[in-house]
Amino acid sequence: MSQIQLRSANREDIPAIQLVRNAVRENRLAVPGSIKDADVASYLKERGRGWVCEVGDRIVGFAIADAIDASIWALFLLPEWEGQGLGRRLLQAACDWLFAQGVKEIRLSTDSHTRAHGFYRHLGWREIGAKSNGEIRLAFRRINPL
């Protein structure tokens, strides 16, 4: 098996990021193709930072943190790579970066009753409400040692 690598995302990764985003089984886009390459580029360059998970030369997952909104804008894996700890590694990189930017609480939203919802709840994220589209809003604070 090829080595798994986590690294910072760049503009050249956008086509592969789009492939992963559109391959998911849950939390699918209501309008396929509605997230444009320019949107992703803005999050990578202006609003925040992103990470990709590579296996060999193939990107199998990504996460993007939004420093402006103190949120996780995206965290997705190809379905065949779920359940192997890669999502946790991507989420950890994004959260660590946001906390290093001075963020006190990180937020995100996801569809309810999905594997993603359970994933975040299992990792200690708490529900803080719902969006008008029915997605559940979650928040996470780093617990500082005494």
C-alpha positions, 0 to 999 in steps of 0.5 A, a space after each residue: 500500500 502506498 504511503 499516506 501523506 497529509 500536506 497543505 493544499 494549493 491551487 493545483 489541487 483544486 481539480 482533485 478537491 472538486 472530484 472528492 467533493 462531488 464523489 461523496 455519498 452524504 452531504 451532497 451538494 443540492 446543486 452539483 457544481 455549485 461550488 466553483 474553483 474560484 470559491 475553493 481558491 478563495 478559501 485556500 488563499 484569502 479566507 483560510 487554509 486547506 489540507 489534502 490527504 494523498 495516497 501515492 499521487 492520488 488525493 483521497 480527502 481534504 479539509 478547508 478551514 475558514 479563519 474569517 468565520 472560525 469554521 470548518 468550511 469543508 471536510 470530505 473523503 472519497 467514500 472508499 477511504 472513510 473509516 480509516 482515521 484520515 478524516 480525523 487527521 484532516 480535522 485535527 490539522 484544520 482545528 490546530 491551525 484555527 486555534 493557532 490563529 487565535 480562534 476560541 471556538 470553531 463551528 461547522 454545519 452538517 446534515 443531521 443523522 449522517 455519519 459525519 454528524 456522528 463523527 463530529 459528536 463522537 469527537 466532542 463537538 456539541 450541537 448549537 442549533 439548526 440552520 434554516 436548511 435543516 443542517 445541524 450547527 456544531 461547535 468545538 472549544 479546545 479545553 485548556 489544561 490548568 
